[in-house]
Amino acid sequence: MAYGWNQEKLARNAHEISVLGKELHDRLRNLAGHIAAVGTGLDRAVEAYNKAVGSLESRVLVSARKFTELGAPVAEDIPELEPIETTSRALSFDWDDEPALLEAAKEAPEDVPAKNKRKAG
């Protein structure tokens, strides 16, 4: 009898482990989607920064630096602005296999169960 109860308990535990494993896997996939979206956002921010620096250097600061060439007193020289050459590291996950996952990651508030949300403030 004890053997039977033990087997039943093992079967229940195995089932719970399976359910938890699937849940954990889904959450990790979702988190990977969020991280990929952050990386894409960082890359876009770097691209926008580099465009702004290029425009500032080639259109505005060229003229501003001429003040010192013409002998105008200035407190300090305007520093050179350098573009950012670094990009975010991509995840090794192949998003072509699961394009819906990336879209789901963009909908973060809806995919977090209410019991896991923290109250603001």
C-alpha positions in Angstrom: 0.0 0.0 0.0 2.8 2.4 0.9 4.5 1.7 -2.4 1.3 2.6 -4.3 1.0 5.9 -2.4 4.7 6.6 -3.0 4.2 6.0 -6.8 1.1 8.3 -6.8 3.1 11.0 -5.1 6.0 10.6 -7.6 3.6 10.9 -10.5 2.0 14.0 -9.0 5.4 15.6 -8.5 6.5 14.7 -12.0 3.3 16.3 -13.4 3.9 19.5 -11.3 7.5 19.6 -12.5 6.4 19.3 -16.1 3.8 22.2 -15.6 6.4 24.4 -13.9 9.0 23.6 -16.5 6.6 24.7 -19.3 5.7 27.8 -17.4 9.3 28.7 -16.8 10.2 28.1 -20.4 7.4 30.4 -21.6 8.5 33.1 -19.1 12.1 32.8 -20.3 11.1 33.1 -23.9 8.9 36.1 -23.1 11.8 37.7 -21.2 14.2 37.1 -24.1 11.7 38.9 -26.3 11.7 41.9 -24.0 15.5 41.9 -23.9 15.6 41.7 -27.7 13.2 44.7 -27.9 15.4 46.7 -25.5 18.5 45.9 -27.7 16.6 47.1 -30.8 15.6 50.3 -28.9 19.2 50.8 -27.9 20.5 50.4 -31.4 17.9 52.9 -32.6 18.9 55.4 -29.9 22.6 55.0 -30.9 21.7 55.6 -34.5 19.7 58.7 -33.7 22.6 60.0 -31.4 25.1 59.4 -34.2 22.9 61.3 -36.7 22.5 64.2 -34.3 26.3 64.3 -33.5 27.1 64.3 -37.2 24.7 67.1 -37.9 25.8 69.1 -35.0 29.5 68.7 -35.9 29.1 69.4 -39.6 26.4 72.1 -39.5 26.7 74.0 -36.2 30.0 73.5 -34.4 32.0 74.3 -37.5 30.6 77.8 -37.4 30.9 78.1 -33.6 34.6 77.1 -33.6 35.4 79.9 -36.1 34.9 82.4 -33.2 38.3 81.4 -31.8 39.9 81.6 -35.3 38.7 85.2 -35.6 40.1 86.1 -32.2 36.9 86.2 -30.1 37.6 85.4 -26.5 36.0 82.1 -25.3 36.1 80.5 -21.9 36.9 77.0 -23.3 37.1 75.3 -26.7 34.1 73.3 -27.8 35.0 69.6 -27.5 34.9 67.2 -30.5 31.9 64.9 -30.3 32.5 61.3 -31.4 29.9 58.9 -32.7 29.2 55.8 -30.8 30.6 52.7 -32.5 29.2 50.1 -30.2 26.0 48.2 -30.8 24.0 46.0 -28.4 24.7 42.3 -28.3 22.1 40.3 -30.1 20.5 37.2 -28.5 21.3 34.0 -30.3 17.6 33.1 -30.4 16.3 32.9 -34.0 13.3 35.3 -34.1 12.4 34.1 -37.6 11.3 30.9 -36.0 8.9 32.7 -33.7 8.0 36.2 -35.0 4.9 36.3 -32.9 7.0 36.1 -29.7 8.8 39.4 -30.4 5.4 41.1 -31.0 4.1 39.6 -27.7 7.1 40.9 -25.9 6.2 44.5 -26.9 2.9 44.1 -25.0 4.6 43.7 -21.6 1.8 44.9 -19.3 -0.8 42.6 -20.7 1.3 39.4 -20.4 2.2 39.8 -16.7 -0.3 38.1 -14.4 -2.0 40.6 -12.0 -0.6 38.7 -8.9 3.0 39.4 -10.2 2.6 43.1 -10.8 3.9 45.4 -8.2 1.9 48.4 -7.1 3.5 51.7 -8.1 4.4 54.2 -5.4 
